[in-house]
Amino acid sequence: MPKDILLNDDLDLRIINGDFVVGESTSQHQKMLILSDKGEFKEVPMRGVGSRRFLEDDTPDNLAREIRQEFYTDGMIVNKIKIESDLTIQIDANYNE
């Protein structure tokens, strides 16, 4: 399980008593990969799902395929991805340890 500096719901640094909060960050990494477009990470410009590109796509399979590929590239084992009709995403994936 990776540990990292955690972000709040607004994607700002989570700070308590003047200190950064550090903790288990798998779900945070997943969220950032899904929301980020390719080119947003300077060190790995081809990383990111760019989920906004799929908003008008009729089949959620394309989004699921892109998520699975990006998670695998990031070192995760993906057990299940389910995308509901309202575009709610359920993910069962963890980093390979």
Contacts in CASP RR format, 6 or more apart in sequence:
PFRMAT RR
TARGET T0000
AUTHOR 0000-0000-0000
METHOD contacts of the structure
MODEL  1
MPKDILLNDDLDLRIINGDFVVGESTSQHQKMLILSDKGEFKEVPMRGVG
SRRFLEDDTPDNLAREIRQEFYTDGMIVNKIKIESDLTIQIDANYNE
1 24 0 8 1.000
1 26 0 8 1.000
1 94 0 8 1.000
1 95 0 8 1.000
1 97 0 8 1.000
2 24 0 8 1.000
2 25 0 8 1.000
2 26 0 8 1.000
2 29 0 8 1.000
2 95 0 8 1.000
3 22 0 8 1.000
3 23 0 8 1.000
3 24 0 8 1.000
3 25 0 8 1.000
4 22 0 8 1.000
4 23 0 8 1.000
4 25 0 8 1.000
4 28 0 8 1.000
4 29 0 8 1.000
5 13 0 8 1.000
5 14 0 8 1.000
5 20 0 8 1.000
5 21 0 8 1.000
5 22 0 8 1.000
5 25 0 8 1.000
6 13 0 8 1.000
6 14 0 8 1.000
6 20 0 8 1.000
6 21 0 8 1.000
6 22 0 8 1.000
6 23 0 8 1.000
6 25 0 8 1.000
6 28 0 8 1.000
7 13 0 8 1.000
7 14 0 8 1.000
7 28 0 8 1.000
8 14 0 8 1.000
13 20 0 8 1.000
14 20 0 8 1.000
14 21 0 8 1.000
15 21 0 8 1.000
26 76 0 8 1.000
26 93 0 8 1.000
26 94 0 8 1.000
26 95 0 8 1.000
29 74 0 8 1.000
30 71 0 8 1.000
30 76 0 8 1.000
30 91 0 8 1.000
30 93 0 8 1.000
33 47 0 8 1.000
33 48 0 8 1.000
33 49 0 8 1.000
33 67 0 8 1.000
33 70 0 8 1.000
33 71 0 8 1.000
33 74 0 8 1.000
34 48 0 8 1.000
34 49 0 8 1.000
34 50 0 8 1.000
34 51 0 8 1.000
34 67 0 8 1.000
34 70 0 8 1.000
34 89 0 8 1.000
35 49 0 8 1.000
35 50 0 8 1.000
35 51 0 8 1.000
36 47 0 8 1.000
36 48 0 8 1.000
36 49 0 8 1.000
36 50 0 8 1.000
37 48 0 8 1.000
37 50 0 8 1.000
37 52 0 8 1.000
37 53 0 8 1.000
38 45 0 8 1.000
38 46 0 8 1.000
38 47 0 8 1.000
38 48 0 8 1.000
38 50 0 8 1.000
39 45 0 8 1.000
39 46 0 8 1.000
39 47 0 8 1.000
39 48 0 8 1.000
40 48 0 8 1.000
41 47 0 8 1.000
41 48 0 8 1.000
47 70 0 8 1.000
47 73 0 8 1.000
47 74 0 8 1.000
48 70 0 8 1.000
49 63 0 8 1.000
49 66 0 8 1.000
49 67 0 8 1.000
49 70 0 8 1.000
50 66 0 8 1.000
51 63 0 8 1.000
54 60 0 8 1.000
54 62 0 8 1.000
54 63 0 8 1.000
54 66 0 8 1.000
55 87 0 8 1.000
57 63 0 8 1.000
60 83 0 8 1.000
60 87 0 8 1.000
63 83 0 8 1.000
63 89 0 8 1.000
64 81 0 8 1.000
64 83 0 8 1.000
67 78 0 8 1.000
67 81 0 8 1.000
67 89 0 8 1.000
67 91 0 8 1.000
68 78 0 8 1.000
68 81 0 8 1.000
71 78 0 8 1.000
71 91 0 8 1.000
71 93 0 8 1.000
72 78 0 8 1.000
74 95 0 8 1.000
75 95 0 8 1.000
75 96 0 8 1.000
76 93 0 8 1.000
76 94 0 8 1.000
76 95 0 8 1.000
76 96 0 8 1.000
77 93 0 8 1.000
77 94 0 8 1.000
77 95 0 8 1.000
77 96 0 8 1.000
78 91 0 8 1.000
78 92 0 8 1.000
78 93 0 8 1.000
79 92 0 8 1.000
79 93 0 8 1.000
80 90 0 8 1.000
80 91 0 8 1.000
80 92 0 8 1.000
80 93 0 8 1.000
81 89 0 8 1.000
81 90 0 8 1.000
81 91 0 8 1.000
81 92 0 8 1.000
81 93 0 8 1.000
82 89 0 8 1.000
82 90 0 8 1.000
82 91 0 8 1.000
83 89 0 8 1.000
83 90 0 8 1.000
84 90 0 8 1.000
END
